[in-house]
Amino acid sequence: MKSKKSKGLLTMLLATAMTIGSIQGVVYTAKAEETTIKWDKATKEKYKWLVDWGNILTGTIGNGLLKISDKKGNKFGLAKEDGTVIYEPQFERISERGGPEDLWYYDGNIILDYKDKDGGYFSGLMSSDGEELVPVEYEEITPASDGMMRVAKNGKYGYLNEKFKLVIPCKYDEAEWFRNGISVVKKGKKYGAVDKNGKTVIPFKYDEMLNNELYNDNQGKYIIACKNDKYGLLDSKGKVVLPLKYNGIKNAGKDKSGLAYYKVWKNNKVGFVNENLKEITKVKYDNAGNFYGNLAIVEKKEKLGAINNLGKEVVPVKYQGEIESYYGLSVWNNGEYLALMKKGYFGLLDKTGKEITPFKYLSIEFINKDTIIAEKSGSKVGVINNKNKVVVPFIYQEIKQYFGTSIGRNDGRFDNVLKVSKDGKKYGYIDFKGNIVIPIKYSEDNADAVLEKKFGK
């Protein structure tokens, strides 16, 4: 597309793709880079038909597909390089990016969004070579899970299979994503479950059901069900494996062996049941966290401790702190360490409950066993290890991990540096031993930029 500063230039999104995430086994891809090529005479002539027809070339999709728009740039369509227009500009969006918060890619296929005259959105799916896979008639299309894709039409839900065939009609009021060959659906006021052929495998008699807790890779294999305000567990065939006798049930993570746990409630108290359906603790705690490694935090009378995966209290319930905080845990390093409090100060314990640092820190942030950011009274911050040895002296006002712009954030290149400041104004970087990597003389943003320039690829 032409701009005032670079006349005759066309910015095109290359078909280069990168993996950006995986949910329920489906890989989503997104356009990885942007480049600018000259719109020379040959290119102008090649796509003259687009301009003559009142369209503008706005980018490439790949496989010889061109994204076009009307002259206002409000509607989008698709054309082939040989001049064949597949879709006239009519869509609000044609997906060129992927991700949970954006339009989805389905193994390289393209989602088209269309807005009808009444303001409703409809979506369809097209392959990267222009073949229509799913007509533009659904109010919702979600990524495939367990080989099935949820769709919505006229406010009701159904499913497409891997061949994009509607195998379960859009007739349900609510529908989960598939997991382990079944999906929980709601019909009227009751929940049941269907298999991939649409056959009812669990009758519609429950008030609540949960089979697939999204984005949770640590959920158990059973279905949480509720009837008459009592909760229990079902297997995939609908057999009651844990009686519906609790006031509530939630997934509670997995231990190091991969065994899942459930938190169960009775009379405002909570306990644990494992995936072998054994109640490993009595329902006696006021609150509890999930399992991380082989430990879970428990609370009783506003005091915290921890149990192991056998239900034994390995850390006495006598500490203060948070079960789960913004940063995630009081349990660190897959259950090897805990950060709890005494008299308002943090200390570090190991998985056996042994206190391995004094309780004298205002805050503790665990990076690894040799790198623990700690704050002392007087707002001085340093780094200690799991033996309470000072690794970086307490001379800084701030020490934090790299969370820069984009380069290297997720590829590990900057995992071994820490951003530091002595006054909250000038920043630099040190390594985990305290050696200066980037001098402490930059604004915070500029310190990131200097780091990325020095070590970025």
N, C-alpha and C positions, 0 to 999 in steps of 0.2 A: 504494500500500500504506500502511495506517495506521501511524502511529508514536505513541509516548506523548506526544511534544512537540507533534505537529501532528495532532490527531485530525481525522478527516474529510478528510485530504489524500491524494491519490493521486499517487505519483511515476511519471511515464510517460516512456519514451524516445521522443523524437520521431522521425519518419521522415526528418528532415533528414539528408543523407548527405554525406560528403566523401571525396575520393580520398586514399588513404593510401599507395599504392605501386603499382608496375607491374613484373611479372616475366614475361618472355617475351611481352610484348604484351597481357597480360590486366590489366584495371584492377579493383582491389578497393575496395570501399566499406565505410564503417563509420558507425555512429550517431555523430553529431557533437556533440550537446548533450543536456542533461538539464534538464527543467523540472518544476515541480510545479503541478498544477491542483487546484481544489477538487472533492472528491467530493460534489457537491450532491445534493439529493433526486432530481432528474431523472436524474443519472448513476447513482445507486444503483438507481433503478427500471429504468433501461435495461439494466443488467447484473445484475438481480436473479436471473435464471435461472442465472447462474454460481454465485452464492452458494448458491442453493437446491440446486444439484447437487453441492455440496461443493467447489467450485473457488474460487480466488482470482485476480482479475485482477492481473497483475504488470507489464504493459506493453503497448505497441503496437508492432507490426512495421511498419505502414504498409499502405496499400491496404485499410484496413478489417479487417486481421487483428489479433487480440488474442492476446497470450501469456498463458496461464493456468497455474496450478499447483494441485497438491493442497494441502490445508490445512497440511501439514507443510512445504511448499515444497521437497520433494525431487524431485518429478517435474514435467515441464512438458509442455504441449500447446498446441494452437492452435484458435482459434474465430473465426468471422466475427461482425461486429457485428449481423447479423440473427438471431443465436442458433444458427447452425449450428456444431456442434463438428466440426472437421476431424480433430483428433487428441485423444483423451482424454489427460490427463496420464500420460505413460509414458516420456518421454525424459529422459535425464540432462541434456542441454543442447540448447537451440535457439539457434543462433548469432545474436548481435546485434552482434558486433564482428568485424573482419577483420584479417588480418595474418599474416605468415609463422609467428609463434609461437602463433597462436590459431586458432579455427575460421575457415574460409574463406568469403568471399562470392564468388559467381560471377555477376558482372554483375547484382547485386541479388537473386539467388536465395538461398534459405535452406538451410543445412545442418542436418539433424536428427541427433542422436546418440542411440542407444538402447543400453541395457545389458541383455543377455539374462540368463537365470537362472544361467548358468555363469560370469558375470563378463566375457564378451566384449563388446566394443563393436561396434555396427553403425551405419552412416551411410547417409543418403539425401539427396535433394535435392528441394526444393519451390520453386515459383515464388512470387513475392510476392503473388499473388492466390489462393494455396491449391492450385494444381494440382500433383499429384505428378509430378515429372519423372524421378526415379530412386528406385526402391523402397529402403526401409531394410533393406538386406541386405548391404552391402559393409563390409569391415573397414577400408577406406581409400578415400578419394576425394581426389585432388589437383587443384589448379587446372589449367585448360586451358593447354596449351602447343602452339603451332602447330595450334590447332583440335582437339586431342585431350586427353581427360581420363583419367588413369591411375586404375584402380580395382583393389582386391584382394578376392578371395573364396576362402575355404578355403586361404589361404596362397599363392595363385597370382595373377598379375597379368594384366590385360587393359586395354582402352581403350574409352571412350565417345567418340562423335563430337559435333559441336556441337549435334546434335538430341537428345543424351542417349541415343542408341541404342548398345547394346553391339555394336560392329563387330569387335572383336578379343577372342575369348573369354579368360577368365581361366585361362591354361594355362602361363604362364611363371614361372620361379623368381625372376627379377629383371627389372626394366624401368626404363628411363630415361624422361625426358620427351621428347616429340617435338621435333625440330628439322630444318628443311629437308626436311620430308616423310617422314622416317624416324625410327625409334627403335631403339636397341640393346636387345636382350632376351637373357636367358639361359635355356637349356633344358638341364637336366642340368648338365654341367660345362663346356659350351661356349657362347660368345657368337656371335650373329649380329645381323641387323637386319631389320626388317619395315617395309613402307610402311603407309599409312593404311587399306588394305583388308586388312591382315594377311598380305599376300603376302611371302614371304621374298625379300629383295633382296640380302642378304649371307649366305652359308651359315654354318651353325653349326660353325665349325672353329677359332675363336680362343679363346685362354685368357683374354684381357682385351680390352675395347673401351671407348672413351669417345667419345661423340658430343656430349653436352650437359652441359657442366660448369656446374652450377647457379649462378646469380647472377654469372656471368662474361660480361659483354658484350663482352669483348675476346678471345674464343676464335677460333681459325681455323676455316676451312670444312671441314677434313678430319677424318676419324675416326682416332683413335689406336687401333692394334691391336697385339696381342702374341701371338706363337705360338712355343712352345719358348724362352721367355725372350728373344726378340728382338722389338724394337719397330719399327714403321714407320707409314706413313700410307696410308689408303684414301680413295677418293672415295665418293660416295653410292651408287654402283652396285657397290661392292666391289672396284674395280680398285686394285691396289697402285700408288700414285703415288710413294711414297718407300720403298725396300726395307726389309724387316724385318731390320735389321742392327745396331740400336742396343740398348744395355742399358736405355734408358729414354727417354721423350719426354714433355714437358709443354707446355701452352700457355704462351706467354711475352709476352702483351700485343700491342698494336698501336702503330704509329708514327703520326705526325700525318696521314699520308695515308689511314690506315685499313688498311694492310697488316699482316697478322698474322704473328707469329713463333712458332717452337717452339724450346725448349731440347732438345738431344739429348745423350745420354751414351754414352761408350765408355770402358771401362777406368778408371772413376772420374774421368774428365775430361768437361767440358761445353763445348758450342759452340752455335751458332745456325743454324737453317734458316728461311728466310722462306716465306711462303705461295706464292711462285712456285717453291718447291722448290729454291731455291739455298742452298747452305751458305755463309753469309756470313762465318763464321769457322771456323777449324780447331777440332777438339774438343781444346782445350788448356788450358782454365781449370779451376781447382779448384772454383769456385762462380760463380754468376751470378744477377743479379736479372732481373726482367721489364723490358720496354720501357715507358717513360713518356715520351711525346713521341718524340723521335728518339734517346734515350739509354737505355742499360742499363748498370748497374754490373757489373763483372767482378772476379774475385779470383784472384790467383796468388801462392803462397807467402806467404799472410796479408797481402798488400798489395792495395789496391783502386785501380781506375781505371774508365774508362768507354769503351764503344764507341758509335759512331753506327749508324744504320740500314743503313749499307753495310758494317759490320763493322770499320771503321777505329777504332783506339784514339786517341780525341781527347783523353782525359785519361790521362796516363801511369800505369801501374800501380805507384804508389809511396806511396799514402796509406793511412791507417788509417780505421776507421769501421765502420758497419753497412750491409749490403746493403739490408736492410729492417728497420725498427724498429717499435715499438708504434705510433708515429704514421704509419707507412707507408713512408717513403722516405728515401733519401739524395738522390734526384732530385726537384726541385721545379719548380713552375710549368710543367708539361707539358714538361719536359726543358730548360728554359732555365738552371737553376741546379743546383748540387750542393753538399751540405754534407759535407765530408770532414775528416779529422783529420791533424795532424802532431804528433808528440811529445806526444800526449794532449790537444791543443787543436783546437777546430773553427775552420774558416775557410770562406769561400764562394768557389766557382769558377763561371765561366759555362760555356756549352755547348761552348766551344772549348778549355776547360782553363785559361783565364786565371784566376789568383788575384786576386780583386777585394776581399777583405778580409784582414787579417792573421790568422794562425792563433794566436789568443789567447783564445778563448772556451771556457768550460766546457760550454756547450750553445747550440744555435741552434734556434729554431722559426720557420719561414717562414710568414708570413701572406700577404703579397704583396711585390712588389719594393721597395716603399717602407716596409714594416713587417715587420721581422725582430726577433723577441724574442731577446735575447742575454744570457748570464750571464757575468760576469767573476769572477776570483778574489776571494774575500772575500764570495761569495754576493750580489753586487750585480747587479741585473737592470735592463736598459734596452731601448731600441728603436733599431735602426740601419736604414739603407736599403741598397740594393744597391751604393752607392758608399762604404760604411762611414761615412757621416755620421751622427752621433748625433741622433736625432729626439726621443727621450725620455731624459732623463739617467739615469745608473746610480745611482739613489737608492732603488730598491725592493728588497724581499726577494722579492716575487712579482709577476709579471705574467702573466696568462693570458686566454684568450678567454672570452667569455660562454658558459656551459653551464648556464643557469638552469633554472627549473622546467619551464614549458611555453610560456608566451606568447612568441612571437617567436623561438623557438629556430631555426625552420627557414624563416621568411619574410623574413629579411634585415634586419629592423628594428634588430637589435643587432649587426650584423656589423662596425660601425665603432667599437666601444668595447672597452676592455680592463679587466679587473678587476685592481686593484692593492692591495698591502699593503706597509707599511714594517716591520711587526713580526710578521706572521703572525696577528694578532689582530683588528685593525681593517681593514676593507676599504671600498673605494669604486671608482669607475669614472673612467677618463680616455678622451679621444678619441685618435686616432692621432697627434696632434700634441703630446700631453701635457697638454692642457687638462682641468681637473677637470670631470667631468660629474655625478658623485655624490660628495659629500664622503667622505673616508676616515675614517669614524667608526663604521661599522656592523659587526656580525658578518657573516660571509660570506653566510649565507642572507638576512639582512635587507638587505644591499646589493643582492642580486638582486631582492628584493621591491620596494625603493624604485625601482630602475631600471625594473622592469616597470610599476609604478604611474605613473611619470612619462612613459614613452614607449609603453606598451602601449595597444592599441586596445580 
